[in-house]
């Protein structure tokens, strides 16, 4: 529970930067001169709440994502550990990387719609972007306009970013915990 609380506090602290990053990514190059400019313009035009649009969804999404990722990773490492122990060796870095990739894949596939809703809420109200009254409205509009499959739009690029980062983090943690 402490881990989830720390993750939630971290989300609150960095969330305006996440909103700024997302808006920089989807805006024309001339819209903003950088992250500080995004924050200033959002504050002036939309108020401080816009910098936290989607935060609740993000915090709620941490719980199942972390739970699935950590659980699957632990189960995979325990299973591998038993197989390797039977041969008198320990799993190497490639095996640990594979465990991290599989666990993050399971977590991402299971929770990606929450991530998509969060991202869409972050750009809600921008010129040319749809507006949503909240996460459920975003979910409904997404399904209504694109079908259920639309809830996984952008999954592949996100997985290509998250899988290596997560697997490397787990492998480094495991290696350092043995020192």
NUDOSE-256795 format. One record per residue (C-alpha): residue in one letter; x, y, z. Coordinates in pm, whole numbers, padded with zeros to 5 digits, always signed. Layout:
N
AXYZ ...
END
This chain:
179
X+00000+00000+00000 X+00290+00234+00074 X+00425+00177-00278 X+00091+00273-00434 X+00072+00585-00217 X+00422+00687-00325 X+00333+00628-00689 X+00021+00845-00648 X+00221+01126-00483 X+00480+01106-00760 X+00203+01130-01021 X+00062+01445-00859 X+00408+01604-00851 X+00501+01539-01214 X+00159+01538-01378 X+00170+01897-01516 X+00492+01802-01698 X+00316+01496-01844 X+00032+01718-01968 X+00283+01963-02115 X+00474+01680-02288 X+00154+01538-02434 X+00037+01877-02559 X+00379+01952-02710 X+00365+01618-02890 X+00024+01675-03050 X+00041+02049-03120 X+00180+02222-03428 X+00544+02323-03380 X+00452+02690-03363 X+00194+02649-03084 X+00443+02644-02797 X+00808+02735-02746 X+00863+02472-02475 X+00724+02313-02161 X+00712+02636-01960 X+00523+02807-02243 X+00268+02521-02245 X+00214+02556-01870 X+00176+02935-01891 X-00067+02922-02184 X-00274+02643-02028 X-00295+02834-01699 X-00408+03151-01877 X-00655+02990-02118 X-00792+02694-01921 X-00693+02741-01557 X-00484+02528-01323 X-00723+02235-01335 X-00630+02170-01697 X-00277+02079-01587 X-00429+01796-01384 X-00693+01681-01634 X-00680+01300-01634 X-00486+01274-01306 X-00754+01067-01133 X-00757+00826-01425 X-00379+00807-01414 X-00369+00734-01040 X-00644+00473-01072 X-00454+00315-01362 X-00139+00274-01154 X-00303+00019-00926 X-00392-00252-01178 X-00086-00185-01394 X+00162-00214-01107 X-00026-00507-00955 X-00026-00705-01278 X+00332-00611-01369 X+00479-00694-01029 X+00276-01013-00985 X+00351-01155-01328 X+00719-01062-01297 X+00744-01234-00957 X+00568-01547-01083 X+00789-01568-01390 X+01109-01517-01190 X+01004-01778-00932 X+00929-02031-01205 X+01255-01958-01385 X+01442-01966-01056 X+01317-02319-00986 X+01412-02440-01335 X+01757-02286-01317 X+01812-02405-00958 X+01744-02761-01072 X+02045-02720-01303 X+02251-02553-01031 X+02264-02208-01191 X+02086-01875-01157 X+01886-01702-01432 X+02101-01465-01634 X+02030-01116-01754 X+01852-01228-02075 X+01607-01440-01871 X+01541-01150-01633 X+01490-00913-01928 X+01240-01158-02077 X+01048-01173-01748 X+01028-00794-01740 X+00914-00774-02101 X+00644-01036-02051 X+00518-00882-01728 X+00502-00531-01873 X+00328-00667-02184 X+00060-00834-01970 X+00012-00518-01765 X+00001-00293-02071 X-00248-00510-02261 X-00474-00522-01956 X-00469-00154-01866 X-00401+00035-02189 X-00756+00171-02222 X-00702+00360-01895 X-00380+00506-02037 X-00556+00607-02359 X-00837+00780-02167 X-00581+00966-01955 X-00394+01087-02263 X-00714+01199-02435 X-00821+01385-02122 X-00486+01566-02120 X-00555+01719-02461 X-00928+01768-02406 X-01025+02125-02486 X-00725+02199-02708 X-00812+02354-03044 X-00922+02076-03277 X-00935+01815-03001 X-01257+01669-02867 X-01377+01783-02526 X-01478+01539-02257 X-01667+01590-01934 X-01463+01319-01763 X-01315+00971-01799 X-01645+00791-01861 X-01746+01041-02128 X-01405+00997-02293 X-01441+00618-02280 X-01793+00632-02430 X-01697+00876-02706 X-01390+00669-02796 X-01594+00350-02829 X-01878+00528-03009 X-01650+00684-03271 X-01393+00406-03316 X-01536+00089-03169 X-01386-00112-02885 X-01059-00153-03076 X-01007+00225-03052 X-00932+00178-02680 X-00598+00024-02783 X-00494+00290-03039 X-00126+00364-02999 X-00058+00047-02801 X+00239-00069-03011 X+00448+00250-02983 X+00372+00263-02612 X+00482-00098-02568 X+00800-00033-02764 X+00878+00241-02511 X+00766+00068-02191 X+00882-00292-02245 X+01256-00222-02267 X+01246+00035-01987 X+01060-00196-01752 X+01263-00505-01832 X+01593-00318-01791 X+01474-00173-01460 X+01384-00517-01328 X+01711-00673-01450 X+01921-00395-01296 X+01727-00416-00969 X+01774-00795-00955 X+02145-00767-01033 X+02201-00492-00773 X+01999-00672-00506 X+02246-00962-00525 X+02547-00738-00462 
END
